[in-house]
Amino acid sequence: MRFTRHKSRVTAVPDAVEVQILRQLGEELLGLVDEPAVSEDPLAALVGMPPGEVHPPDDPVLSRLLPDAYRDDPAAAGDFRRFTDADLRASKRANAKVVLASLPSDGGKLTLDRDQADAWLGCLNDLRLALGTALGVTEELDPEGYDENDPAYSALQVYGWLGYLQESLLSCLEPRTSP
């Protein structure tokens, strides 16, 4: 699958296997960035403030998707997370839903407008971050060092393919102009 530009739209023709992989990864991402359990503060709810304290995720994959804004200041990071966590999760869910909704059921032509393409870019980035973190991808990782029978080999192939899709889509888009 490769993205190409046609006037103001971007197209690709994923096959059934590519659709299945993207659908599975998109569904997993939706589950991963679901709403966190937070302590409710009745006074905050009454005046329209975000819910109570939101803790950083324990899961390294989710922690990579929802990093602390201030690594050296836990109090500032907590305050920032309290006001942004729900919106960040909602944005990631919205991007994944756009990808899932736009995928042809069993492969075939996929056509995206600019807003959909931006959602795809965001979702592909999140999928790569999640998969790369789960696999322990670093700059030193040598994919050639894996045996084809190793389950990590296939996952690394998917990781590389997601990067290719992201690059292919990005190369088709013109920079957005400011109003």
Buried (B, 14 or more C-beta within 10 A) or exposed (E): BBBEBEEEBBBBBBEEEBBBBBBEBBEBBBEBBEEBEBEEBEEBEEEEEBBBEBEBBEBEBBEBBBBBEEEEEEEEBBBBBBEBBBEBBEBBBEBBBBBBEBBBEEBEEBEBEEEBBBBBBBBBBBBBBBBBBBBEBEEEBEEEEBEEEEEBEEBBEBBEBBBBBBEBBEEBBEEEEEE
